[in-house]
């Protein structure tokens, strides 16, 4: 969907809050409204994977001891490691929209990969962001700057069953949400 539609949805229906109407770029990794998407910012709360307790990563029985928490203007992700973070923005997705997320090229060119699963119709919340450092070097992530771009895809009509209808387990999340079964 184009910038005009994204702006109207943000202004009239609170689809993105807070909403930055023009792309901010001076001295920061860009964020805000773009031609056909919205570049979201990463908040200053991070969960960095650690192996201090020799935990096993199990999506059916996830241990919070797999992470160390860090808050601050930057996050250093160790080599070949991973962190979770969340967007500053809170999203409210319309019933006829599916949202896809892609990492920003500035980070991708440094070997930092951002993964976010699709935002389903009528999902809402702050988005948990998975950040992988694929390099053999420590990687720096800048809080309050752009981390990823969201693309809004409109279906031919509203879906029969939305995320809200299913009472999805990640509905209205704030902060980083760990895996739930």
N, C-alpha and C positions, 0 to 999 in steps of 0.2 A: 504494500500500500504506500502511496506517496506521502511526502511531508505534510501536505495540506490536511489529509485525512488523519494522520497521527496527531497533529496539532489540535484538530477539532475534538478528537476523542479524549485527549489529555485535558483540554480546557473544559469541555462540556460534560464529560462523564468520569473524569478522574482516572483515566486509563494508566497514566504514569504520574507519580507524585513523590517527590517534587519533579517538575518538568522544566527542562532547560530548552528554551525555544530556538536558540541558535547554537551552532557548534562552537565550543570553547577549545582553543588550540594553543594560545600563547604560553609557551613554557611548560605545558602539561601534555600528557597523553590525552588526545581529544575525547570529548564527550558532548552529548546533547543531540538535538535533532539533525538528521542528515537527509539526503534526498529521498531515500526509500527505507529508512530505518531509524533507530534510536541507539546511540552509543551510551551505555550505562556506566556508572562509576562503581568502583569497589569501595566498600566501607572499610573502616580501620580495625575490624575484628577479624582475626585469622586463626584457623586451627591447622597446625602444621603436623604432618605425620611424623611419628617418632617410633623407634623400636627399643626404647629404654626398657619396657616391661616384657619384651619378646611376645607381644600380642599377635594374634592371627587375625587378619582382616576377614570377617565373616559377615556378609550382608544379612544373614538371618539371625545373627547374635552379635551385633556390633558393639565393641567395647570402646567407650569414650576415652579410655586410657591409651588408645592408639594415637592420640593427638596431644600436643602442648598448645595452650592458648597464648596468643600474643595480640596486643593492641598497640597501635602506633601509626605514624605517618608512612612507614615502609614495613615490608615483610621480606625477610630473607628466606627463600626456600632452598634447602640443602640440595646438592647435586642429586640428580635422578630421584627426586622426591616429589612431594605432592602437598597441597594445602587446600583447605576449604575456606571460602569467604562468602560474602553476600553483597548484593547490590544496595546502594543507598536508596535507590528508587523502589517504590512499592507499585506493583502492577495489578491492574484489574482487566482481565482479558474478556472482550465481548464474546457472545455465544457463537458467532459465525467466523471467528478468527482463530488461527493457530499461529504460534510465534516460534520461530527458529532462531537460535543464537549462534553466532560465529565469533571467534576470537579476533582481537585487533591485530592488524599486520605488524605493528610496532613490536608487540610481544612475540608473535609467531616467528618473526625474523631473528629473534633471540633464542629460539628453541623453547619458548614458553607456550604451552598449549592450554587453551581454555575450553572446557566442556560444560555445557548446560543441556539438559534434556528439554524437549519442546514444552512450551507453556501451552497447556490445553485450553480449549474453550471454557470460559467462565472460571478459570483458575485465578486466584489472587494471592499476593504476598510479595515479600522480598525474595529475590531469586538466590538460591544457594549456588555458588560458582565453584567448580572444580578447576584447580590450576595445577598443571603438571610442569615441572622443570625437567626437560628431557636431556639437559646438558650435563657434562661432568664438572660444572662450575656452580657455585652458589648464584641464585637469581634474585633480583630485587623487584618487588611489586610495589607500586606507589598507590597508597590509599587516597581516596577522594579524587581520583583521576579515572579516565576511561579504561575499561578492561575488556569489553565485548560489545558487539552490535546485535540488536534484536531486529528481525525482519518479520513483518506482519503479513500473513497470508490469509486472504479472505476466501472462504468456501463458497460454493455455488448457492448455498443456503445454510441456515442454522442446522447444527447437528441434532440428532434425536436425543442423545444422552451426553451431557456436558460433565466436566470435572466436578462442578458443584452438585449436579444430580447424583453423582456416584459418592458424594461426601468423601472425596479424596483425602488421604492421610497427610498431605503436605499443604492443605488449604489454609490460607491466612497466616503462613509462617512469617516470623520475624527473626532476623539474625540467621545464623547458620543452623540448618536442620540436618541432623545426622540421619543415617539410613534407618528406616522403620519397616517392619514386616506387617 
